[in-house]
Amino acid sequence: STNQFVTEVYEDGHVRGRVTATEEKPILFLSVPMEDGWKLYVDGEEQEIIPLVEGAFIGARLSPGEHEIELVFEAPGSRVGTYCSLAGAVLWCVILGTEIVENKKRKRGSH
């Protein structure tokens, strides 16, 4: 039916579906709680999210016609956290490698 979101994918951090909008009903209302980190794509193009019901839910303004809607969630700071973890792992490998080389040098020197 018109302006009813038909869900195709509903996973943790990812929602995709279709909706048909009309001139009389150009606003899409999703019962997904509004939270920093959501990105909204309409027909593959990122679009501004409209906070609805005093900022509690996600909405979007649509042009008339059928649209593919996709919501993707990435927790704020998760990318920075991943980079910091990788940098820490690399640093740990460098320190470990240096320690191994130093131990081998000490063993050679003691013989």
C-alpha positions as semicolon CSV with decimal commas, in nm:
position;residue;x (nm);y (nm);z (nm)
1;S;0,000;0,000;0,000
2;T;0,102;0,361;-0,043
3;N;0,357;0,499;0,201
4;Q;0,392;0,170;0,388
5;F;0,750;0,057;0,430
6;V;0,797;-0,302;0,314
7;T;1,101;-0,451;0,489
8;E;1,337;-0,669;0,285
9;V;1,632;-0,680;0,529
10;Y;1,622;-0,619;0,904
11;E;1,953;-0,696;1,072
12;D;2,156;-0,541;1,348
13;G;2,262;-0,202;1,210
14;H;2,110;-0,253;0,866
15;V;1,754;-0,203;0,742
16;R;1,646;-0,210;0,378
17;G;1,306;-0,196;0,214
18;R;1,077;-0,029;-0,032
19;V;0,809;0,236;-0,007
20;T;0,584;0,424;-0,248
21;A;0,534;0,792;-0,164
22;T;0,268;1,030;-0,294
23;E;0,242;1,408;-0,310
24;E;-0,016;1,390;-0,029
25;K;0,211;1,169;0,186
26;P;0,574;1,269;0,117
27;I;0,712;1,185;0,464
28;L;0,846;0,842;0,548
29;F;0,809;0,750;0,915
30;L;1,020;0,461;1,044
31;S;0,983;0,322;1,394
32;V;1,363;0,300;1,416
33;P;1,482;0,502;1,716
34;M;1,676;0,816;1,620
35;E;2,037;0,784;1,728
36;D;2,369;0,931;1,615
37;G;2,535;0,694;1,370
38;W;2,243;0,619;1,135
39;K;2,282;0,701;0,765
40;L;1,981;0,702;0,535
41;Y;1,998;0,619;0,164
42;V;1,709;0,674;-0,076
43;D;1,759;0,499;-0,410
44;G;2,131;0,467;-0,331
45;E;2,184;0,837;-0,251
46;E;2,253;0,952;0,104
47;Q;1,974;1,174;0,231
48;E;1,919;1,386;0,537
49;I;1,733;1,217;0,821
50;I;1,436;1,407;0,958
51;P;1,392;1,346;1,333
52;L;1,023;1,278;1,400
53;V;0,809;1,273;1,717
54;E;1,032;1,514;1,910
55;G;1,348;1,348;1,772
56;A;1,254;0,995;1,881
57;F;1,223;0,830;1,538
58;I;1,378;0,843;1,191
59;G;1,196;1,004;0,901
60;A;1,266;1,123;0,549
61;R;1,109;1,348;0,290
62;L;1,042;1,158;-0,034
63;S;0,946;1,256;-0,385
64;P;0,638;1,081;-0,528
65;G;0,703;0,730;-0,658
66;E;0,858;0,403;-0,546
67;H;1,185;0,420;-0,354
68;E;1,441;0,181;-0,212
69;I;1,530;0,284;0,142
70;E;1,840;0,172;0,326
71;L;1,948;0,255;0,680
72;V;2,301;0,174;0,793
73;F;2,425;0,218;1,149
74;E;2,786;0,274;1,252
75;A;2,839;0,351;1,618
76;P;3,006;0,688;1,667
77;G;3,375;0,635;1,739
78;S;3,382;0,273;1,621
79;R;3,604;0,352;1,324
80;V;3,849;0,548;1,541
81;G;3,845;0,263;1,793
82;T;3,927;0,011;1,520
83;Y;4,218;0,223;1,398
84;C;4,352;0,262;1,752
85;S;4,330;-0,114;1,808
86;L;4,516;-0,183;1,485
87;A;4,783;0,073;1,571
88;G;4,823;-0,088;1,914
89;A;4,858;-0,435;1,759
90;V;5,122;-0,310;1,513
91;L;5,311;-0,135;1,793
92;W;5,297;-0,452;2,005
93;C;5,440;-0,654;1,710
94;V;5,723;-0,400;1,667
95;I;5,808;-0,411;2,037
96;L;5,794;-0,791;2,042
97;G;6,011;-0,813;1,728
98;T;6,265;-0,572;1,878
99;E;6,275;-0,774;2,200
100;I;6,335;-1,099;2,007
101;V;6,618;-0,943;1,805
102;E;6,777;-0,796;2,121
103;N;6,759;-1,133;2,299
104;K;6,931;-1,305;2,006
105;K;7,207;-1,040;2,008
106;R;7,259;-1,088;2,384
107;K;7,278;-1,468;2,346
108;R;7,535;-1,437;2,066
109;G;7,741;-1,195;2,274
110;S;7,746;-1,425;2,579
111;H;7,895;-1,721;2,386
